[in-house]
């Protein structure tokens, strides 16, 4: 059925989809936290594959909506940039989980809790920012939240330096160093992806303020 509202971009569909994408990213983070709590023998990738596929489906739906809608509520390139950036979060988490399961025999008992704590805080702020897009929030509020994302990203940078310092202390075998460094860097990349999404949201609000 022809919809003038959709044609003119007056409905809330884009915001619904972007919020759904942010929530899929948050669920990926929650699944990662749960995975790390499980015994090695019980760890599987099913949940991460599902979240990445769901995020991809949302991204494809957003692209289709952009093509079908004559006037969008946000600039088309901004909608697709945010959608693409959100998709990279569960994709990177899935990659971390794959690498971890492949190499977990090398580092039984390794502690990722400090990084996942920062990641959980980061994704919660990001979801809040994405959820505010439909309400055209004040620039100052979004800037404050984006500054928090920058702070978390800097905290993650400092944390990985400490972890690498410990890793290069001589206590670990060469294969352990390679495997753990790879995992530390992938977790940092997830936090970087969240920061990238926050920068896009801030840029959108800045353009429309």
N, C-alpha and C positions, 0 to 999 in steps of 0.2 A: 504494500500500500504506500502511495506517495506521501511523504511527510515534509511539509514546508518547514516545520520546526527543525528537523534534522538537516535539511538543505541549508538553512541559515545558521546552523550551529548553535541554536538556542537551547537545546536539551543538555542534559548533564552527562551524556554518555562518555565523553572523553575523560572527564574527571573520575567517573566510576571506574573506568579501565585503568587509569594511572594509579588510583588508590588500590585497585586489585593487584596491580603489578608490584607496588610497594609492599603490600601484605604478603604476597608470595615470597618476596625477598626476606621479610621478617620470619616467615615460617621456615625458610631454609636455614636461617641462623639458629632458630630454636631446634631444628632437627640436628644441626651440627653439635650444639651443646649436649643434646641427649645422646648422640652417637659417642661422644667422648666419655660419657659416663658409663657406657656399657662395657662389659668384658669383651676382650678382643674376639672371642669366638662367636659373639652375638651381633657383631657389626656387619651391616649390609648397606647397599647403596640405593635401595628401592625408593626411599623417600626423597633423596636428592634428585634422582632421575625424574620423578614425578613433578617436583617443584620447578625444575628447569624446563620441562615440557609445558607446564602450565604457564610459566612466564613467557615462553616462546609463543604459545597460542594467544596470549594477551597482546604481545607485541605485533603479531600478525593481524589481529583484529583492529588494533589501533591504526595500523597502516591502511587497512581497508576502509576504515571510517574516514581517515584523512582524504582518501580518494573520492569517497562518496559525498562528502560534505562540502558545500559551496563556500560557506564562511565558517571558519572554526573559531571557538572561543579564545584560543591561544594561537600564536603563530605556528604554522605547520612544522617548520623546522625545529621549533622548541618542543612540540609534542613528541616528535619522532626521536629527538635527541634524548629526552628524558626516558622515553620508553626503551630505547636501546641501552642506555646507561643502567636502568633498572634490571634489564635482562642479564647484564654481565655479573650481577651479584650472585644469583643462584648458580650461574654457570661456573664462576670461580670457586664457589663453595663445593660444587660437585667435583671439580678438578682436585681440590684439596683432599676431599674424602677418598677419591680414587687412589691418590698417591699415598695417603695414610694407610689404607688397607693393604696396598702392595708392599709397604716397607715397615709395617708395625712390628715385625719380628726383630727389627734392629733397635727399637727404642721403647721397649715395654716399660710403662710407668712414666713416660714423658708427660710433662705438665703444660697444657695449653690454656689453663684457666684464666691467666691474666689477660691474654689476648682476646679470649672469648668474652670476658667481662667488658672490655673496651668495645668490642664489636656489638654486643647486645645494647649497650648505651647508645652507640652510634646509629644503629638501625631504628631504634625507637624514636630518636630525634628526627631522622629522615622521614619516617612514616608520618609523623606529625606535620612536617613541612609540606609533604605532598598532599595531605588531607586538607591543608589550608588554602590550596590553590583555588578551589572553587569559590572561596569566600573573599577573594581579593584582599588579603591581609595587609596591614600596614608594613611598609618597608622595614621599619625599625625592628619589628617583631621577627621578621624573617632573617634579618641580618644577625640578630642576637642568636637565633637558632643555628644559622650557618656558622657563626663564630664558634659555637660549641662543637660543631663537626670538625672544624679546623683544629680545635684544641684536642679532640680525641685522636685525630690523625697524627698530631705532633706527639701525643702520648704514646701512640703505637710505634712511631719512629724511635723514640727513646727506649721503648721496651725491647725492640728487636736488636738494638745495639747492645743492651745488657745480655740478651740471650745469646747473641753471637760471641760476645766476650767469653761467656761461660763455655760455649761450644768449642772455641779455639783454645781452651785452657790446657789441652793435652789429656783430658780425662776420657775422651771419646775416641773410638776407632774411626778410621777414615770414612767407611761407609755410613756410619752413624752421623758423622758431620755433614756429609752430602745430603742424606735423607732429611735430617732435621732442619738444615738450612733451607732446603726447598719448601718444607712445610711452614716454617716461620715466615718466609717471604710470601707464600700464597695467602696466609691469613692477613698479612699486612696489605696485600693487594685488595682483599675484600673490603677492608676499611677504606682504602683509597677509592674504591668504586663508590662507596657510600658518600664520600666527600665530593666526588665528581657529580653525583646526583644532586647533592645539596647546592653545589655551585650553579647548576642549571636552574634549579628552582629559584634561587636568589636572582639570577639573571632575568628570569621571566618576570618576577615581581618588579625588579628594577626598571625593566622596559615599560611596564604598565602602570608605574606609580606616577 
